[in-house]
């Protein structure tokens, strides 16, 4: 559309001159309508090119990082599984030895979550409680059921760094992906606005210049941003289902 308008810029200017030149007063000159048309076409083309570049950058971010992202997700899940296993085993031992009261004191009274981010929070909380000398536990239910709080805290704490690191890598990738997506969305909004405004402006000027055929080609769609009405009609025809064959009438059979 922009290329077509730029190609016909002189023709549009000629139509304007035919309509308005007779009304010029002494010392006045016709404005450079051809340059205005070319500038509008360039604006549309530039914003379209920016959208294509932003879309390519986002797709590249998604595709180029597919294998590393899978590896990061796998590392996160494995680290989360190890931490969760340590928490589940610790919870079972504490419950057996000290019951619900012991679980509450050591911050393990709820079910151990599966979400990796929540697991880090729970793990930190439990390690802190296990190492807090002010938190006293009752005698174990059986003499043989003893919990080495320091050892359990160490086992849980040892699994936390790997999960934190894995979560940080995943978060970084998500931020990069979100950044390219935001850039694409901004470019899309700008391109749609530029196209809609420019196409309407060009269609009006083509009509005024007596170029109805060209106006019809550049007129924007009223329903699809970034599309001309002609393109919308063409897409509708391509996607329209074929007409069902009609049954012959009695007279046709005869």
C-alpha positions as CSV (number, residue, x, y, z in Angstrom):
1,X,0.0,0.0,0.0
2,X,2.7,2.5,0.9
3,X,4.7,1.6,-2.2
4,X,1.7,2.2,-4.4
5,X,1.0,5.6,-2.8
6,X,4.6,6.6,-3.3
7,X,4.5,5.5,-6.9
8,X,1.4,7.6,-7.6
9,X,2.5,10.6,-5.6
10,X,3.0,12.8,-8.7
11,X,-0.4,11.7,-10.1
12,X,-2.1,12.6,-6.8
13,X,-0.4,16.0,-6.8
14,X,-1.5,16.6,-10.4
15,X,-5.1,15.9,-9.3
16,X,-4.8,18.3,-6.4
17,X,-3.4,20.9,-8.8
18,X,-6.2,20.5,-11.2
19,X,-8.7,21.1,-8.4
20,X,-7.0,23.9,-6.4
21,X,-4.6,25.7,-8.8
22,X,-7.5,27.8,-10.2
23,X,-8.1,29.2,-6.8
24,X,-4.5,30.4,-6.1
25,X,-4.1,34.1,-5.6
26,X,-1.2,36.2,-6.9
27,X,2.0,35.3,-5.3
28,X,0.7,32.0,-4.0
29,X,2.0,28.5,-5.0
30,X,0.6,25.0,-4.7
31,X,1.9,23.1,-1.7
32,X,4.1,20.1,-2.5
33,X,1.4,17.5,-2.2
34,X,3.6,14.8,-3.8
35,X,6.2,15.2,-1.1
36,X,3.5,14.9,1.6
37,X,2.2,11.7,0.0
38,X,5.8,10.3,-0.1
39,X,6.4,11.2,3.5
40,X,3.2,9.5,4.6
41,X,4.1,6.4,2.6
42,X,7.6,6.4,4.2
43,X,6.2,6.7,7.7
44,X,3.9,3.7,7.1
45,X,6.8,1.7,5.6
46,X,9.2,2.6,8.4
47,X,6.7,1.5,11.1
48,X,6.0,-1.7,9.2
49,X,9.7,-2.5,9.0
50,X,10.1,-1.8,12.7
51,X,7.3,-4.3,13.4
52,X,8.9,-6.9,11.2
53,X,12.3,-6.4,13.0
54,X,10.6,-6.6,16.5
55,X,8.8,-9.8,15.5
56,X,11.9,-11.4,14.2
57,X,13.8,-10.5,17.4
58,X,11.1,-12.1,19.5
59,X,10.9,-15.2,17.4
60,X,14.7,-15.4,17.5
61,X,14.7,-15.2,21.3
62,X,12.2,-18.0,21.4
63,X,13.8,-20.3,18.9
64,X,17.5,-19.6,19.6
65,X,17.1,-20.4,23.3
66,X,14.9,-23.5,23.0
67,X,17.6,-26.1,24.0
68,X,19.2,-24.0,26.7
69,X,15.8,-23.2,28.1
70,X,14.9,-26.9,28.2
71,X,18.2,-27.6,30.1
72,X,17.5,-24.8,32.6
73,X,13.9,-26.1,33.2
74,X,15.3,-29.6,33.7
75,X,17.9,-28.3,36.2
76,X,15.3,-26.4,38.1
77,X,13.0,-29.4,38.3
78,X,15.8,-31.7,39.4
79,X,16.9,-29.3,42.1
80,X,13.3,-28.8,43.2
81,X,12.8,-32.6,43.4
82,X,15.9,-33.0,45.6
83,X,14.9,-30.2,48.0
84,X,11.3,-31.5,48.2
85,X,12.6,-35.0,48.9
86,X,14.6,-33.7,51.8
87,X,11.7,-31.8,53.2
88,X,9.2,-34.7,52.8
89,X,11.6,-37.1,54.5
90,X,12.3,-34.6,57.3
91,X,8.6,-33.9,57.8
92,X,7.9,-37.7,58.1
93,X,10.6,-38.1,60.7
94,X,9.5,-35.1,62.7
95,X,5.9,-36.2,62.6
96,X,6.8,-39.7,63.7
97,X,8.9,-38.5,66.6
98,X,7.1,-35.4,67.8
99,X,3.7,-35.4,66.1
100,X,1.7,-32.3,65.0
101,X,3.1,-30.1,67.7
102,X,6.7,-30.7,66.5
103,X,5.7,-30.0,62.9
104,X,4.2,-26.7,63.9
105,X,7.3,-25.6,65.8
106,X,9.6,-26.5,63.0
107,X,7.3,-24.9,60.4
108,X,6.5,-28.1,58.6
109,X,2.8,-28.5,59.6
110,X,1.5,-28.0,56.1
111,X,1.9,-30.2,53.1
112,X,5.2,-29.8,51.3
113,X,4.5,-27.8,48.1
114,X,5.7,-28.7,44.6
115,X,6.2,-25.2,43.2
116,X,10.0,-24.6,43.1
117,X,9.7,-21.0,44.2
118,X,7.6,-21.9,47.2
119,X,9.9,-24.7,48.0
120,X,12.8,-22.3,48.5
121,X,10.7,-20.2,50.9
122,X,9.7,-23.3,52.9
123,X,13.2,-24.6,52.9
124,X,14.6,-21.4,54.3
125,X,11.9,-21.2,56.9
126,X,12.5,-24.8,58.1
127,X,16.3,-24.5,58.2
128,X,15.9,-21.4,60.3
129,X,13.5,-23.1,62.7
130,X,15.7,-26.2,63.0
131,X,18.7,-24.1,63.9
132,X,16.9,-21.9,66.3
133,X,18.0,-23.0,69.8
134,X,15.0,-21.1,71.3
135,X,12.6,-23.6,69.7
136,X,12.3,-26.5,72.1
137,X,10.8,-29.8,71.2
138,X,9.2,-32.2,73.6
139,X,10.6,-35.7,74.2
140,X,10.2,-38.0,71.2
141,X,7.3,-40.4,71.3
142,X,9.8,-43.3,71.5
143,X,13.4,-43.2,72.8
144,X,14.6,-44.6,69.5
145,X,13.0,-41.8,67.5
146,X,15.6,-39.0,67.7
147,X,16.1,-36.2,65.3
148,X,19.5,-34.6,64.6
149,X,18.2,-31.1,64.0
150,X,21.6,-29.8,62.9
151,X,22.1,-32.6,60.4
152,X,18.6,-32.3,59.0
153,X,19.0,-28.5,58.6
154,X,22.3,-29.1,56.8
155,X,20.7,-31.6,54.4
156,X,17.9,-29.2,53.5
157,X,20.2,-26.2,53.4
158,X,22.6,-28.0,51.0
159,X,19.8,-28.4,48.4
160,X,18.8,-24.7,48.4
161,X,21.7,-23.1,46.4
162,X,21.2,-25.2,43.4
163,X,17.5,-24.5,43.2
164,X,18.1,-20.7,43.8
165,X,20.6,-20.7,40.9
166,X,18.3,-22.6,38.6
167,X,15.4,-20.3,39.4
168,X,17.5,-17.3,38.7
169,X,18.5,-18.6,35.3
170,X,14.9,-19.3,34.4
171,X,13.8,-15.9,35.6
172,X,16.4,-14.2,33.5
173,X,15.3,-16.0,30.4
174,X,11.7,-15.1,31.1
175,X,12.6,-11.5,31.5
176,X,14.4,-11.5,28.2
177,X,11.5,-13.2,26.5
178,X,9.0,-10.7,28.0
179,X,11.2,-7.8,26.9
180,X,11.2,-8.9,23.2
181,X,7.4,-9.5,23.5
182,X,6.8,-6.1,24.9
183,X,8.9,-4.5,22.1
184,X,6.9,-6.5,19.5
185,X,3.6,-5.4,21.0
186,X,4.6,-1.7,21.1
187,X,5.8,-1.9,17.5
188,X,2.5,-3.6,16.5
189,X,0.4,-0.8,18.1
190,X,2.5,1.9,16.5
191,X,2.4,0.2,13.1
192,X,-1.4,-0.3,13.3
193,X,-1.9,3.3,14.3
194,X,0.4,4.5,11.5
195,X,-1.2,2.3,8.9
196,X,-4.7,3.2,9.9
197,X,-4.1,7.0,10.0
198,X,-1.9,7.0,6.9
199,X,-4.2,4.7,4.8
200,X,-7.2,6.9,5.6
201,X,-5.3,10.0,4.8
202,X,-4.1,8.6,1.5
203,X,-7.5,7.3,0.5
204,X,-9.0,10.8,1.2
205,X,-6.3,12.5,-0.9
206,X,-6.7,10.0,-3.7
207,X,-10.4,10.6,-3.8
208,X,-10.0,14.3,-3.9
209,X,-7.5,14.0,-6.7
210,X,-10.1,12.0,-8.7
211,X,-8.2,8.7,-8.3
212,X,-11.0,6.5,-7.1
213,X,-9.4,3.3,-8.1
214,X,-6.3,4.0,-6.1
215,X,-8.3,5.2,-3.2
216,X,-10.1,1.9,-3.1
217,X,-6.8,0.1,-3.0
218,X,-5.3,2.0,-0.1
219,X,-8.5,2.5,2.0
220,X,-8.0,0.9,5.4
221,X,-10.1,-2.0,6.7
222,X,-12.6,-1.0,9.3
223,X,-12.2,-4.3,11.2
224,X,-8.6,-5.5,10.7
225,X,-5.8,-3.2,11.8
226,X,-2.9,-3.1,9.4
227,X,-5.0,-4.3,6.5
228,X,-6.6,-2.5,3.6
229,X,-10.3,-3.1,2.8
230,X,-9.2,-4.8,-0.4
231,X,-6.9,-7.2,1.5
232,X,-9.7,-8.0,4.0
233,X,-12.1,-8.8,1.2
234,X,-9.5,-11.0,-0.5
235,X,-8.8,-12.9,2.8
236,X,-12.6,-13.4,3.3
237,X,-13.0,-14.9,-0.2
238,X,-10.0,-17.3,0.4
239,X,-11.4,-18.6,3.7
240,X,-15.1,-18.7,2.6
241,X,-16.5,-22.3,2.6
242,X,-17.5,-23.6,-0.9
243,X,-21.1,-23.3,-1.7
244,X,-23.1,-26.5,-1.3
245,X,-24.5,-28.0,-4.5
246,X,-28.2,-27.3,-5.0
247,X,-30.7,-30.1,-5.6
248,X,-32.1,-30.2,-9.1
249,X,-35.8,-29.2,-9.3
250,X,-38.5,-31.4,-10.8
251,X,-38.5,-29.4,-14.0
252,X,-34.8,-29.8,-14.4
253,X,-35.1,-33.5,-14.0
254,X,-37.6,-33.5,-16.9
